Amino acid sequence: MTTTEDTSGTLDEALERLHRTGPEFQGWLSNHGPMVVEALVRGGQSRRVHRWLDHYQRRLHEMPARTEEVTPENWREALGDPARITDWTDHFRRETAERPWREVLTEWWPRLLPGIAAGATHPVIRTGHAVHALLGGEETEPRTGELAHALGYWAARHQPLPPLTEWPAPAGITAALDAVPPVPHQEGGILGRLDQLTGLPQAPAADGPEQARARLTELVAAATHRYGTHGHGDPVMLVHAATAPNAVLRTLPALPRELWPASLAAAWSASAAVTAAYTPAVPRALAASRTPADAGELLARAAAHGDDHAIKFADTALAVGDPAAIGAALHALELIPPADD
């Protein structure tokens, strides 16, 4: 997908609006606003951003109250405490104001990575969009502020998967995803489903950083394609099997290469866990007559549809860029109900 430089200031304006709101609403639902506006601006849909946000922002809440400052001495006890979301955001705002944002990201990425599935993978996805914006344009205060919000959300919701047994995966990432066993009870929320996990196929092997990036690229493509035949299992939740590893892939250029293999392993665990949690009993063939759209047309369709997950999945499908991925994104527009007017 071709990136589009935002010369209008739309992204920064939208992020400033969103930073007056918290990362969750209605108790635990994730605020997708920052991720969506970054995808729309980068995809050449800036003119749609504020109208979409006017509608979406009605459901959002203010940032929660502060409790206690996060410090180098107490951060471990604050990790994974959702009541400390604002404390964590303040911490990362201070950190990114005092040091280069890449330095902050490099320090915290290994600490946060074990909790990649936290918040239904939304914190890592938000982080990936924030890093993508910083890498693709100016390092403005709203954009570094967005990274602070994303990392703060991740730290507050940090929750590792339960201890898992691993076994050798079949050759090929598509086959490995197909070999992920579904959790026994395909019902209820994601936390209850992830608690049922007992094991997963091993992460794809990678001989060094470059191969790790290549394997991660394959994982994003395989999970995107798989949505075309399995998305009906849960049309909203299964998009995360692709969007979470894509967020990690987009973050790699900002990280030291020695962190890339561990990033692949974590991305695999997130994608495989979501796959296990929402795999339908019977796959369905995607209609062969589906016509791929070009980049602008697909994202415009997703923006008109309005659902935040559909927009973000279209963004990931465009990053994959092949007809099967585009077809899966169009399928998502049919499976996911459009946003209410």
Beta strands, then each sheet from edge to edge (+ up, - down):
strand 1: 24-25
strand 2: 29-30
strand 3: 165-167
strand 4: 199-201
sheet 1: 1+ 2-
sheet 2: 3+ 4+
end
